[in-house]
Structures are given as structure tokens and as C-alpha cells.
Amino acid sequence: MMFPNRAPKIATSRITKIAPSFVALAAVATAGFGYFIPSYTVRADTNAAQTIETPMGRAPLSFADLVERVKPAVVSVSVVNDGGASKLAENKKNDKFDKRGGGNFNMPDLPPDHPLHDFFKNLPKDFGQQEERPKIVQGQGSGFVISPDGYVVTNNHVIDGATKIVITFDNDDTKYEAKLVGADQRTDVALLKIDSTKTFPAVKFSTKAPRVGDWALAVGNPFGLGGTVTAGIVSALARDIGSGPYDYMQIDAAVNRGNSGGPTFNLDGDVIGVNTAIFSPSGGNVGIAFDIPAKTVSEVVTQLKATGTVKRGWLGVKIQNVDEDTAASLGLNEAHGALVSEVTANGPAAAAGIKTQDAILQVNDAKVADSRDLARKIAELSPDSPVNIKVWRNNAEKVINVKLGLFPKNAEALMGGDNDQNDNNSNKEDSKPSQTELSQLGVTLMPARSGSNQEGVVIAEVDPSSDAAEKGLKAGDVILEVSGETVKTPDDVSAGVKKAQGLQRKAVLLHIKSSDQKRFVAVQLSTKKG
């Protein structure tokens, strides 16, 4: 049985959350590798385990001692989703349940003189009516114990929607029920508590940052077959996989379905990451897996354990990167920072006076590299924290003091966004608007239709060889502003371009509206006349 949407897409069609394994699978082959290096030393450890000391560049003879020490703390996380049965039961209790919903047969209301009136009248009242029976599904992931009293870390997507969670250990057939303490969707971390007074084996998070090339051991429960260990190295750090502002660690240890929430260890036996996603064209292991770094998980777990939720600072803006063309259009000497494309109404940024087209360069004393860096910096701060935001506005730096808000669950929805009021039912007798070619931008423009609610200036055509086309501008897009000035006619756009040329700018910043999305696009200026 499978969870619906249990393996959501993250960045591309080939990067997916590691789906839980499913009981219906019969068998699977797992691959590993070993090394034989004749020279190594062993140091006795006070915990009766052995720490293998190896010269730089040499692999240990075996990972067996390490695995023996950490594997008892790695668990299988089995989840049951009742398919909404509990919600249906509650609706029935509150007289909100309709047996005839979902495609069941409804009795026609026929007049007495209809030839089929008596036929339908004599049928049982519940003819063709069936109660909706939710489909119960089961899945399985991995996790690990972080304290002897039974706190377990796993992925949010493993337990999302679960109505029952069961924990089992590799060397113990006892099934322990667990309760959800809290979960954080943004980092894909969940914290569980085993419902037992027993003492459990536990592992700890590494306080030492991993380096590219370090050994990495992934331990989990793929396909529900029991504990499995794979070895590899840390392939990369600070990977952006398109899943929010947080960085991920890449490893090449084999990670498959069911490894979700499982730990990755260093040679000290400490957790350096939590398996969460893989890059694969087929859904299986191809040697590219992604972990949530231990530092991030540790910080999230601390908050979940204390309050059951994660509270993050919130600025209330939509942002994009400042590339070289954008920097040139703004008069910045260096391409860094985050450009504000929209400001949330009644949000912290709006209250403090931050505006669209401000380039945020610094938060307190920390330089902002790009939009993801800004998002991380703000998220690391507590709600209600006062922060100094340095922005670039009108060719000068300005420091704005902002009191952060609490990051809302519906932050994206709060951004709103104007809906285009395209007049698709306009009179066909309207004459075609006149068009103006602006070769410096590589576009042909036309004014908004007379009498419509359309704002700005419409792009009628884009020269396919122009920088505008390369930046993704297309016919139908609307230019709202040029270099911070609102435009209503093609002449306004032309005036904005001439102003940028007078300031010796190599590019001009356009505020573009595509469908219901707004963004800034810096377009290089051509030397052609137009």
C-alpha cells in the first residue's frame, strides 16, 4: 500500500524526498563495499568500543566496530494513515456526513405522471448509496534515538498525516507506540517520543563540521528489511536543492526508499546529517543523496522539544538575487544582496519603510550574499527581534530598523499579488493599439487597452536575439516600472531608458508582471537607436 504524494518533488523531476518503504515489496538487493588496508592501529575506548585511528588518506579496515556501537540507536518508523477515517467519523457525529456523496446514485425526483415514477418510488430508500470507506495505508521510514528517555528524530514527510506511529529496534521485536512532539516542514524534521519508561540506546549530534571527503556511514531501514548500513564520503556541502533557504549536505553512500529520517555518521559515531532526499531518474540510488546537516537538525529539535514548534523571524518581503546586470542597473559596484520585489502589506518590512526595489545589503553587521542568505539570516533570528537592515536606495545606502514578526505558516499566501484584469470580453470593434519598437531593450511595446484596468505597458514582441529574451521576457508581460519610476505609456519606458543611459548605466531595471507574479529584471542596454 502506498502513501499518496509520499515522495514530493523538490527541485527538479529527478530530486525527490526519499519515500518511506512499503510492506508489499518482497526483496531488494543492496550494495556495499569493503577495503583491505594492511596497516592500521586500534585505540581502546572507555565505552568498551574501539576507535580506529588511520593515517591521513587511508580507509579503515572495517566499519564493524563503529556500526556495532551506533546501530542499536537506529530505529524503524512505521506509520499508519487511516485515509481520513477519523475525520469522517467526526463529521458523522456532527451530522455532516452524506452517504450519497462521491458518485453514489441519487434518486431522481420525478413527477407523478412520469412513466418511471412508480418504479423509483418502490425502490429502497438507500438504493445505490454506500458509505465512503477510507483506504488505510501503511509506510515505513527510519529514525534514530537522541536521548535515553526515548526521543526520536525522523523526517517530517515520513510521519506527515500519520494517525499511528510505531517504533521498532533492529535487535528487538517489541513494538513501541510513539507520539509526535512536533514537526517542522521547512527543514523536514520531526521529533517523536516513545511511549515507554524504558532506557534506550542513543546517539548524539556531531559538534564538528564535516569536510568534503570525510567518511559517511548511512544507517537506515530501506524497504522494511531491517537495519542496513552503507558507506561513502561527504561529496559536497551547502547544496541548494530548491527546498527553501536551507543548505544540504551531499553524500554518495547508497540511500534508498525507507532511508528517510535515518542518520549519517562520521567515524566518531556522531550524527552529521539526516537522510532526506535523493537525486535519481528512477527513484533508486545513483550515488547522490542529500542530508539535513546536524547543526540545522539540532537547532530545530531543541525548539520542537521545548515548544512543539519552530519560531522564526519574518521580514515580510519577496526577494530575488542581485546579479551583475541588476547591480549595474542600480549603480552598485558589487553584485551581492537581495532585491525586494514585493513587500507584504502590514508586514514588518512595510511598517519599517522598506520598499520595492530596495537592495538589502546587510543584516545587522553581517553582509548579505544573496536572497537565500538573507532568508537564512532572518529565519535564525527570533520573532520581535530588532534588526538593522542596510539597503541600497536611490544611489545611496540607508539603514532601516525593523522589528521582525513571527514567520507565518501561510507566508506565501500573505504576499497576495494583484490579479491581472485582462479584458478578454472586450469589443472586437476596438482598434489594435499602436506599437512602439524600443531596440535598446529589444522589445516592442504597446499601451494598455483603453478603458481596461490594465496597469503599465504591455510587451507586444521580444527580439529573440536580445538580452530581454535571454532574461525570460515574453509577449504579454507588463512593464510596471523602469528604474523605479512608474510607467503608463511606451514613451514613459523610453524616457526611463534614456535616463539610465544618461547615468552611464549598462543595464536598466524593469519591474515586470507576468500573470500574477511580479519580479525585477535587469536588461542590458543595446547601443542601437530606437
N, C-alpha and C positions, 0 to 999 in steps of 0.2 A: 504494500500500500504506500502511497506517496503523499507527501505534503504538497498542496498546491503552492506554486511560487516559492518553493523552498530553496531555490538557487537563483536569486535575483541577479540581473546584470549589474555590473559596477561601472566599468569604464568603456569597454568595447564588447563586441559579441563574444570575445574569447576570454574575458576576465569575469569569473563568476565567484560568488560566495561558495564555499565548499558545502555542498548539500549534505544533510545527515544521511547515513546509510539506511537501507531498508531491509527488513527481515526476509523479504521474499527472495533476495539474492542467495544463491546456493554456494558458490565458491568463487574465489578470485586468486590470481597469482600475485604475490608481492615480491619485489626485487630488493636485494641489498648487496653489499659488497664488504669485503674484508681486506685487511692489509697485513703483510708479514714483513716487519722490520726487525732485524735481529738484535738491535741494540736499544735497550730502554731500561729505566730504573723505576722501582716502586717504593713509595714512601708510606709508612703506616699512618693511618689517620685515627684520631681519638674516638671517632664514631664507629670504629670497627670496620670502616670501609677503606678501600685503598685508593689513593690518588696517584694517577700515573703521571710521572714527570718525563717529558720528552724534550729532546733538543729542538731548537727552532727549525721548522721546515720538515719535521718528521711526524708521521701519524702514530698514534698509539697502536700497540699490538692488538688490543681488543678493547671494545667498549663495554664488555660484560660487567665489570665491577661497577661502572657508573650506572648502567641500566638496572642492575640489581638494587642499587640504592634509591633510584628515583621512581622506578616503575610502580611500586606499591601505592604511590600517591596519585597516579593517573587513573581516572575513572571513566566508565561508560555512562553517558547521559541518555536515558530512554525517555521519550516524550509521547504523550497521547493527546490528540486533539479530537474532541467529540464532534467536530464539524458544526458547532453551533447548537448542539442539543440542549445545553444548559440555558441558552438564550431563548430557545423555542419554548422550553418548559416554563420559563419566567413569563413569556408572552401569553401562554395558555392560562397560567394562573391569574393574569391580569386581563383575561378576556380579549387578548389582542391576536389570538391565533385563528387563522382562517384555513379550514381544511380544504377549501376549494381552490386555493392558490396554486401557483406553479404549474399551470397547464392541465389541471384536472377538469372533468366535464361539469358544465353548469347547465341546470335545467332551463330550457327556453320558456319564456313567458308568452304562451300562445293564447289568442282569443278563443272563446268557447266555440265559435263556428269553424275553427280551423280543423281540417281533417285529421291531424295528428294530436289534437288537444287531449282526447281521452287516453291515447297511448302513453304520453308523457305523464299525464295525471296519475295513472295507475302504477308508475314505476316507484321503487323505494326512494325515500327522500334522500338517502345517502348514496344513490346510484352514481358510480363513477368517481366518487370522492374518496381520496386517500390522504392520510396524514403524511406530511413530509417527513421522511426518515433520514436524519443526518447520517452522513458516512463517516464512521470513526476511522481515523488514520493514525499510524504509528511511525515514528522515526527514531534515529539514533545518532548521537554525536559523541564528542569527547569532552573531557574537562579535567581539572586537577584540584586537589585539596591544598589550601594555602594556610590552614591553621588546624591544630589537633582537634578543635571542637567542631569541625565539620563544615567550614565554609568552602565552597567550590566555585571556581571560575570557569566559565564557558563562553560561547558566543551568544549574542542576543538572537541571531537568526536561528539558532538551534532550538531555543525554548519559546520563540515568539508564537503566541496563540495556543500554547500548551495548557491543558486543563489538569494534567497529571504529569509529574516528573519523578522518575525513579533512577537512583544511583546504584551502580554495582562496581565492585572492585575486581581486578583481574584474578586475584588469588582467593576470592571469597564469593560464593554463590548467593549470599544474603542480598536481598533487595531492600534498599533504603529509600523511603519517600523523601523528597526534598521540596522545600518551599522557595519561591522566588523572593529574594530580598530586594532586588532592584535591577534594572537593566538600562543601558544607555545605547540608543540606536545609532547615534553619531559615530561612536567608536566600535560598535558591535560587541560590546562587553556586557555580560550578565553575571550576577552574583547569586548563588544558591546557598541554602543552609540545610544540611542533612538533619532530618528529624530523628535524632538519636543522642543519647548521653554518652556513647562510646568515645574513645580517643582514637583518632585516625592518623595514619602516616601523612606527613605534609611536606611540601617543598616551599622554597622562598624565591622571591624575585631577585634577579641579579642587580646589584648596585653599580656594576662595572659595565660601561657601554661596550657592546660588541664592535669588532672591527671586521671589515671586509676580508675574507679569507679565514676567519675563525671557524672552528668546527661547530656544527649544529646538529643536534640529535632531536628528531621529531618523534614524539611518543603519542599514540592515539589508539583509536578503536575503529579503523576503517571497515565498513561493510558488516559490522557487528560480529566479527570473527574472534574478538578478544584483543588484548593489548598487542600492539605492533610497534616496532622501533625501526626507523630509517635514519641513515646518516648522510650528511653532506656538509656544505660550508655556507657561511653567510656570503651571498652573492653581491648584495648591494644594500645601501642604507638610504633612508629618506626618499623612498619611491612614492611618486604620486600616481595612484591608480584610479583617480577620478571619483573617490569616495569621500568627499568632504575635505576639510583643510588639513587633516592629519597625515603624517608620513607613515610609510610601512617599510618593514624590513623584508628583503627578498632572500630566500634560501633555495638551495637546489636539492634538499632532502626530499624523497618521494612523499608527497602528500595527496591523499585521495578522499573520496566521499567518506564521511564518517569521521574524518580527522578534525572537523570543525570544533574549535574550542580546546583542542589538545595543545599541550605545551611544547616548546622547543627549548632544549637545554644546551648550556655550554659545558665544557669539560670539568667545571667545578660543581656541576649538578644543580646550578641555579637556572631559573626560567629567564630566558632572554626575549621570548616572544610567544604570542598565542596565534595558532594557525587560523586563518580566516578566509583566504581567497586563493584561487589558483588561476594561472593563465593557461588556457588549453583550448584547442579547436574541437576536441571530442568530449571534454568533461573529465578526462582521466589525467594522470600525472604526466607531464612532459619536462619536469625539472625546473619549473618556475612557480614558486609558491610565495605567498605573502603573509607576513606575521604582523600583528599589532605589537609594537615594541613594549618591552616590560615596563619601561618608565611610564608610558601612557596608561597601560592597564593598571599599574599600581596606584596611580593618582585617581583613576576613575573608581577603582574598588574601594579606596578609602572613603570616598564620598558616598558610594552606594551602601556601604556597611553602616555609615553614620546616619544617613537620612533616607536611604532608599532611592535617591535620585541624584542627578548631577546638575549643579547650578553653574551656569556660565555667564560671563559678561556679554552684553549685547549693545552694539553701537547703532544698529538700525539703518544700514545703507546697503545698496548693491554696488559692487566694486568690480573692477577689471584691472588687468596688468597695465603698467606704463611701459610700452615698448619704445624703441628708438624713435619711430615716427611720431608717436604720441608725445614723447619728451620734446622733440623738435617743435611740434605744434604749440606746445605750452611754453616754450622758452626755457626748459630745464636743461642744464648742462649734462645731467646723467640720467640714464633710463632706470629708474627704480621707483618704488612706491606703488600705491593703489589708487586708481582713478575712480571717483564716486560717480556712478551713472544714474543712480536714483537714491532718494532719501525717503525713508518711511515717514509718513505723516504722523505726527505726535510721538515719534520715537526720540531716543536720547540725542541723536545727531541733529535732528531738526530743532529740538529745543535749544541746543547749544549754538546753532547758527551755521552748521556745516551745510554746504551747498553742492549741487551737482556741478561737475567739472573741477571740484577741488581735488588736488592730488595729495593724498595722505602720505607724508614722507617719514613720519616718526611718531612713535607712541611712547610717551614719557621720554626716556633717554635712549630708547632703542630704535635704530634705523629700520625702516620697513623695506624689505626686499621686493615683495610682490603682493598680490592680493591674498594668496594662501597664507603668506607670512603674517599679514595683518589679521586675518581671521583667527589664526592660532594665538597671536598675542592678545587679542581681545578676549578670546574664549578662556585663556588662562587666568584672566582677572575675575574677581568676584563681582557680582551684581552690586550696584550702588557705589562702586569704587570711583573716585575722581581720577581722571587721567588727562594728561596734556597731549593734545593731538596737534602736531605740526603739519600744516597744509601749505600747498603752493597755490596761490590765487592771484590773478592779475599781475603776474611777473614779480611776485614778492612772497616771502614766507610769512606765515601768520600762525600763532599758537592759540588754539581754542581749548578751553577747559570743558570737559564733558563728564557728566555723571552717568556711568553705564547703567543700563537696565538689565533685567533678567531675560536670558535668551528664551524666547517662547517656542513652544512645540510647533506652532504654525507660523514660524518666522517668514517663510516664503509667501504664505497667503497674505500676511500683513503688508507685504510690499505692494499688493494690489496691482496697479498697472492700468492705464487707460485702454479701453477697447476701441479699436478703430470703428468709426461710424461710417463705413463705406456705403454709399448710396447706390445699392445695386438695382433699385427700382426707379431710378431717375428717368425722366422723359427722354425718349430716343431722339426727340427733336433738338436736344441740346447740341450745340455745335462743338466740335472737337477742340479742346483747349490748345492754344498756340504753344509751341515748344521752343525752348532755348538751349542751344548747344553751348556747353561750358567745357572747352577742351582742356583747360588747366586741371580739371578734376577727372576728365574722361567720362563725363555724363551728359545726358540731355535731360533738361528739366521742363516741367510744366506746372502751372499753378493749380491749387486745389479747385475742384469744381465749384462753380458759383452757386451759392445757396446751401452748400453742404456744410457739415460740421468738421470737415477735414482740416487739420492743422498742418502748418508747414508747407513745404514744397515737395512735390512728387517727382521721383526719378522715373523718367519715361524709358530711357535706354542707358546702357552702360557699355562703353568701349571694352570689348573682351581683352584687349591688349593693355589696358590701363591698370594702374595700381588700385583704383577703386574696385575693379573686378577681382583682382587678386585678394583684396581685403574682404570680399564677400558681399559687396553691394550689388543689388539687383533691381530690375524694373519693379516698381510698386513700392519700394522702400520710400520713406518720407524723411526729408531733412528738416529737423526741428530747429537746430541752432548751428551757426557757423562761428567758431571761435568765441563761444559764449553768448553770442547775440541771436535773439530770436529772429527767424526769417519767415516771411509770409509770401514773398514773390521770388521768382528767379533772379530779379535784379538785386534783391537783398543778399542772395547767395553770392552773386558776382561781386558785390561790394565787400562781403566778408573775405573773399579770396584775395581781392586787391589789397585789403588791409593787412592780411597775413604776409603778402609779398612785400608790402612797404616796411614791415618789421623784419625783413630778411629771413622769414621762416621757410624751411624746406618742405613743411607739411602743414596742412590745415586740419583742425579738429572739428569733426562733424558729429552732431548728436542725431542719431538715426533711430527711427522707429520701424521695426519690421513686425507685422502682425500686432501682437500685444506686448512685444518685448522692445525695450529701449537699451541702447548701448552707444558708446563713443567709438568712433573710428577715425584714426589719423590717416589721411590720404596725402601721399606725396604730390607736390605740385609740379605739373609739367611746364616746360618752358614755351609750349605752344600758345599762340594767341587765340583768344576766343571770347 
